[in-house]
Amino acid sequence: MPPRRRPAPQPQRNEAAQLADQLQEAGYTKRDIARIIDRDPSLVSQFYSKNKGAAFVTALREVLAAVETAGITDLPELAAIAARHTQRRTTASGARARVRGKAVLITPTGSGTGRVGAQAISSGSARLRPLIAEAARRGLRLAFTVRLAKTAFVHPSGSRTDSPGIRRDVIQRADHTEERSYGSAQTGGFDAADFARRVNAAGGDVTAAVHQWLVETGRIHPDAHILHLEIRTWRPR
């Protein structure tokens, strides 16, 4: 009888991942941890998959101590603690290292676009938040396009009640989903500052803020799931 193969030993998790584990045991999600260190949730996942996170070890230690010793649980307060212990990487000469630009950009004329798919949607579409915040700061207007299952919408495709004046902006797909647009330069769009407040009220979760607006205005069913989200901005004339 051939000898049984022993399972391969699991690699030792780095300290950032271990601290993230302890915070999750204390009741925080990976998305919460990302908000605390002011980074995208995908980075927290890379603590485990790509051995990243060394730059956040001190901040995570202090946050964990604040939770376990001081009983602090408020995310903004924990984020403030983390910010005091988060330093940018430096080059060999000691200068601040350059970081990749954000996934979204607003031009000097106010035109900007940001899109997210299924993976980013599930984590709150975090990379769209800077676009909305910057649009609010500049006093811009915005519009958005969502993709959901056809059955998720309350009104039939092309209904003026659903999207007055832009009935042409409906795309039906073979997988029984639809893309519908809300707001445009022709109809005036929405105040970016109002949507920024909605996002802040949702704890920075752009997906939740858009979903809540669609439910409040009677456009989708409460149990609907957004599959794709696009935000567009422009300067009002």
One Martini backbone bead per residue (centre of mass of N, CA, C, O) as a GRO file, in nm:
protein
  237
    1MET     BB    1   0.093   0.038   0.026
    2PRO     BB    2   0.092   0.352  -0.028
    3PRO     BB    3   0.186   0.631   0.091
    4ARG     BB    4   0.073   0.900   0.238
    5ARG     BB    5   0.012   1.218   0.168
    6ARG     BB    6   0.114   1.507   0.278
    7PRO     BB    7   0.024   1.801   0.342
    8ALA     BB    8   0.096   2.100   0.264
    9PRO     BB    9   0.228   2.353   0.407
   10GLN     BB   10   0.135   2.643   0.532
   11PRO     BB   11   0.197   2.952   0.494
   12GLN     BB   12   0.318   3.210   0.657
   13ARG     BB   13   0.183   3.476   0.782
   14ASN     BB   14   0.197   3.784   0.791
   15GLU     BB   15   0.154   4.043   1.007
   16ALA     BB   16  -0.076   4.184   0.863
   17ALA     BB   17  -0.259   3.932   0.845
   18GLN     BB   18  -0.270   3.872   1.149
   19LEU     BB   19  -0.400   4.144   1.227
   20ALA     BB   20  -0.647   4.111   1.046
   21ASP     BB   21  -0.752   3.861   1.187
   22GLN     BB   22  -0.796   3.996   1.466
   23LEU     BB   23  -1.000   4.206   1.363
   24GLN     BB   24  -1.205   3.995   1.261
   25GLU     BB   25  -1.249   3.868   1.544
   26ALA     BB   26  -1.362   4.163   1.644
   27GLY     BB   27  -1.572   4.233   1.375
   28TYR     BB   28  -1.407   4.296   1.120
   29THR     BB   29  -1.372   4.369   0.800
   30LYS     BB   30  -1.189   4.414   0.523
   31ARG     BB   31  -1.332   4.679   0.456
   32ASP     BB   32  -1.282   4.813   0.728
   33ILE     BB   33  -0.975   4.801   0.717
   34ALA     BB   34  -0.948   4.972   0.462
   35ARG     BB   35  -1.072   5.227   0.590
   36ILE     BB   36  -0.868   5.260   0.819
   37ILE     BB   37  -0.612   5.274   0.598
   38ASP     BB   38  -0.701   5.408   0.328
   39ARG     BB   39  -0.785   5.160   0.130
   40ASP     BB   40  -0.824   4.915  -0.074
   41PRO     BB   41  -0.954   4.599  -0.029
   42SER     BB   42  -0.745   4.451  -0.213
   43LEU     BB   43  -0.500   4.494  -0.026
   44VAL     BB   44  -0.589   4.310   0.206
   45SER     BB   45  -0.587   4.052   0.032
   46GLN     BB   46  -0.268   4.086  -0.026
   47PHE     BB   47  -0.167   3.996   0.249
   48TYR     BB   48  -0.222   3.690   0.158
   49SER     BB   49  -0.142   3.659  -0.163
   50LYS     BB   50   0.132   3.891  -0.166
   51ASN     BB   51   0.271   3.986   0.109
   52LYS     BB   52   0.145   4.241   0.205
   53GLY     BB   53   0.164   4.529   0.458
   54ALA     BB   54   0.422   4.641   0.609
   55ALA     BB   55   0.338   4.954   0.622
   56PHE     BB   56   0.078   4.866   0.836
   57VAL     BB   57   0.162   4.738   1.106
   58THR     BB   58   0.165   4.970   1.310
   59ALA     BB   59  -0.125   5.062   1.263
   60LEU     BB   60  -0.260   4.787   1.333
   61ARG     BB   61  -0.156   4.767   1.620
   62GLU     BB   62  -0.290   5.028   1.726
   63VAL     BB   63  -0.577   4.949   1.656
   64LEU     BB   64  -0.591   4.689   1.822
   65ALA     BB   65  -0.532   4.827   2.092
   66ALA     BB   66  -0.780   5.016   2.085
   67VAL     BB   67  -0.987   4.785   2.089
   68GLU     BB   68  -0.877   4.601   2.337
   69THR     BB   69  -0.809   4.840   2.552
   70ALA     BB   70  -1.004   5.106   2.484
   71GLY     BB   71  -1.277   5.035   2.316
   72ILE     BB   72  -1.252   5.114   2.023
   73THR     BB   73  -1.500   5.124   1.729
   74ASP     BB   74  -1.477   5.365   1.555
   75LEU     BB   75  -1.376   5.410   1.240
   76PRO     BB   76  -1.274   5.708   1.229
   77GLU     BB   77  -1.097   5.678   1.485
   78LEU     BB   78  -0.921   5.447   1.375
   79ALA     BB   79  -0.822   5.602   1.126
   80ALA     BB   80  -0.672   5.821   1.286
   81ILE     BB   81  -0.472   5.631   1.414
   82ALA     BB   82  -0.352   5.510   1.154
   83ALA     BB   83  -0.252   5.780   1.022
   84ARG     BB   84  -0.019   5.824   1.242
   85HIS     BB   85   0.117   5.522   1.126
   86THR     BB   86   0.134   5.616   0.818
   87GLN     BB   87   0.375   5.565   0.562
   88ARG     BB   88   0.543   5.648   0.303
   89ARG     BB   89   0.732   5.548   0.072
   90THR     BB   90   1.080   5.522  -0.010
   91THR     BB   91   1.358   5.588  -0.152
   92ALA     BB   92   1.698   5.558  -0.155
   93SER     BB   93   1.714   5.887  -0.109
   94GLY     BB   94   1.431   5.951   0.074
   95ALA     BB   95   1.208   5.988  -0.105
   96ARG     BB   96   0.904   5.988  -0.213
   97ALA     BB   97   0.713   5.763  -0.342
   98ARG     BB   98   0.554   5.676  -0.609
   99VAL     BB   99   0.218   5.649  -0.712
  100ARG     BB  100  -0.045   5.538  -0.839
  101GLY     BB  101  -0.299   5.635  -0.995
  102LYS     BB  102  -0.606   5.675  -1.020
  103ALA     BB  103  -0.889   5.527  -1.175
  104VAL     BB  104  -0.971   5.829  -1.167
  105LEU     BB  105  -1.065   6.128  -1.374
  106ILE     BB  106  -1.059   6.488  -1.386
  107THR     BB  107  -1.086   6.732  -1.585
  108PRO     BB  108  -1.073   7.072  -1.623
  109THR     BB  109  -1.380   7.055  -1.752
  110GLY     BB  110  -1.522   6.800  -1.568
  111SER     BB  111  -1.449   6.539  -1.707
  112GLY     BB  112  -1.569   6.210  -1.595
  113THR     BB  113  -1.479   5.852  -1.542
  114GLY     BB  114  -1.626   5.555  -1.377
  115ARG     BB  115  -1.565   5.197  -1.339
  116VAL     BB  116  -1.741   4.894  -1.228
  117GLY     BB  117  -1.753   4.568  -1.121
  118ALA     BB  118  -1.824   4.295  -0.942
  119GLN     BB  119  -1.588   4.309  -0.737
  120ALA     BB  120  -1.619   4.614  -0.661
  121ILE     BB  121  -1.915   4.611  -0.584
  122SER     BB  122  -1.885   4.417  -0.329
  123SER     BB  123  -1.675   4.656  -0.203
  124GLY     BB  124  -1.825   4.952  -0.278
  125SER     BB  125  -1.679   5.115  -0.502
  126ALA     BB  126  -1.422   5.277  -0.390
  127ARG     BB  127  -1.290   5.414  -0.659
  128LEU     BB  128  -1.542   5.626  -0.687
  129ARG     BB  129  -1.525   5.823  -0.450
  130PRO     BB  130  -1.315   6.038  -0.553
  131LEU     BB  131  -1.487   6.133  -0.790
  132ILE     BB  132  -1.728   6.240  -0.624
  133ALA     BB  133  -1.569   6.428  -0.434
  134GLU     BB  134  -1.446   6.607  -0.658
  135ALA     BB  135  -1.713   6.690  -0.788
  136ALA     BB  136  -1.818   6.834  -0.535
  137ARG     BB  137  -1.585   7.040  -0.502
  138ARG     BB  138  -1.649   7.158  -0.811
  139GLY     BB  139  -1.963   7.161  -0.878
  140LEU     BB  140  -2.079   6.914  -1.020
  141ARG     BB  141  -2.216   6.687  -1.235
  142LEU     BB  142  -2.414   6.376  -1.253
  143ALA     BB  143  -2.407   6.036  -1.375
  144PHE     BB  144  -2.557   5.700  -1.422
  145THR     BB  145  -2.485   5.346  -1.467
  146VAL     BB  146  -2.676   5.043  -1.458
  147ARG     BB  147  -2.661   4.683  -1.388
  148LEU     BB  148  -2.933   4.451  -1.418
  149ALA     BB  149  -3.174   4.263  -1.380
  150LYS     BB  150  -3.474   4.289  -1.526
  151THR     BB  151  -3.638   4.205  -1.256
  152ALA     BB  152  -3.523   4.453  -1.075
  153PHE     BB  153  -3.712   4.631  -1.215
  154VAL     BB  154  -4.008   4.808  -1.193
  155HIS     BB  155  -3.991   4.924  -1.473
  156PRO     BB  156  -4.014   4.926  -1.787
  157SER     BB  157  -3.863   4.947  -2.066
  158GLY     BB  158  -3.865   5.298  -2.138
  159SER     BB  159  -3.974   5.443  -1.906
  160ARG     BB  160  -4.047   5.766  -1.803
  161THR     BB  161  -4.052   5.712  -1.497
  162ASP     BB  162  -3.760   5.604  -1.479
  163SER     BB  163  -3.628   5.792  -1.748
  164PRO     BB  164  -3.662   6.091  -1.831
  165GLY     BB  165  -3.566   6.163  -2.173
  166ILE     BB  166  -3.376   5.863  -2.180
  167ARG     BB  167  -3.485   5.593  -2.327
  168ARG     BB  168  -3.234   5.515  -2.507
  169ASP     BB  169  -3.069   5.440  -2.225
  170VAL     BB  170  -3.105   5.115  -2.312
  171ILE     BB  171  -2.952   4.793  -2.244
  172GLN     BB  172  -2.987   4.480  -2.382
  173ARG     BB  173  -2.908   4.150  -2.277
  174ALA     BB  174  -2.857   3.805  -2.315
  175ASP     BB  175  -2.847   3.769  -1.976
  176HIS     BB  176  -3.099   3.936  -1.860
  177THR     BB  177  -2.990   4.227  -1.875
  178GLU     BB  178  -2.963   4.582  -1.779
  179GLU     BB  179  -2.896   4.911  -1.897
  180ARG     BB  180  -2.926   5.215  -1.704
  181SER     BB  181  -2.979   5.562  -1.723
  182TYR     BB  182  -2.903   5.850  -1.499
  183GLY     BB  183  -2.878   6.116  -1.634
  184SER     BB  184  -2.783   6.433  -1.801
  185ALA     BB  185  -2.701   6.711  -1.971
  186GLN     BB  186  -2.997   6.754  -2.078
  187THR     BB  187  -3.137   6.706  -1.773
  188GLY     BB  188  -2.882   6.791  -1.553
  189GLY     BB  189  -2.876   6.582  -1.350
  190PHE     BB  190  -2.667   6.567  -1.061
  191ASP     BB  191  -2.562   6.646  -0.753
  192ALA     BB  192  -2.258   6.569  -0.631
  193ALA     BB  193  -2.295   6.656  -0.335
  194ASP     BB  194  -2.535   6.472  -0.274
  195PHE     BB  195  -2.387   6.204  -0.335
  196ALA     BB  196  -2.160   6.243  -0.132
  197ARG     BB  197  -2.347   6.233   0.115
  198ARG     BB  198  -2.452   5.950   0.063
  199VAL     BB  199  -2.181   5.807   0.081
  200ASN     BB  200  -2.110   5.895   0.368
  201ALA     BB  201  -2.371   5.768   0.499
  202ALA     BB  202  -2.256   5.474   0.378
  203GLY     BB  203  -1.943   5.462   0.454
  204GLY     BB  204  -1.834   5.477   0.134
  205ASP     BB  205  -2.066   5.322  -0.018
  206VAL     BB  206  -2.154   5.343  -0.341
  207THR     BB  207  -2.344   5.112  -0.394
  208ALA     BB  208  -2.543   5.172  -0.160
  209ALA     BB  209  -2.620   5.461  -0.248
  210VAL     BB  210  -2.739   5.389  -0.525
  211HIS     BB  211  -2.939   5.175  -0.429
  212GLN     BB  212  -3.102   5.362  -0.244
  213TRP     BB  213  -3.198   5.557  -0.462
  214LEU     BB  214  -3.347   5.345  -0.639
  215VAL     BB  215  -3.545   5.266  -0.415
  216GLU     BB  216  -3.661   5.545  -0.325
  217THR     BB  217  -3.753   5.602  -0.645
  218GLY     BB  218  -3.881   5.326  -0.762
  219ARG     BB  219  -3.675   5.141  -0.964
  220ILE     BB  220  -3.609   4.914  -0.753
  221HIS     BB  221  -3.566   4.642  -0.578
  222PRO     BB  222  -3.440   4.579  -0.266
  223ASP     BB  223  -3.304   4.284  -0.370
  224ALA     BB  224  -3.120   4.405  -0.561
  225HIS     BB  225  -2.833   4.374  -0.793
  226ILE     BB  226  -2.547   4.523  -0.874
  227LEU     BB  227  -2.319   4.469  -1.162
  228HIS     BB  228  -2.291   4.773  -1.270
  229LEU     BB  229  -2.086   5.085  -1.263
  230GLU     BB  230  -2.131   5.431  -1.372
  231ILE     BB  231  -1.954   5.747  -1.368
  232ARG     BB  232  -2.045   6.088  -1.458
  233THR     BB  233  -1.897   6.410  -1.543
  234TRP     BB  234  -1.977   6.774  -1.525
  235ARG     BB  235  -2.007   7.104  -1.624
  236PRO     BB  236  -2.210   7.344  -1.573
  237ARG     BB  237  -2.364   7.610  -1.769
   0.00000   0.00000   0.00000
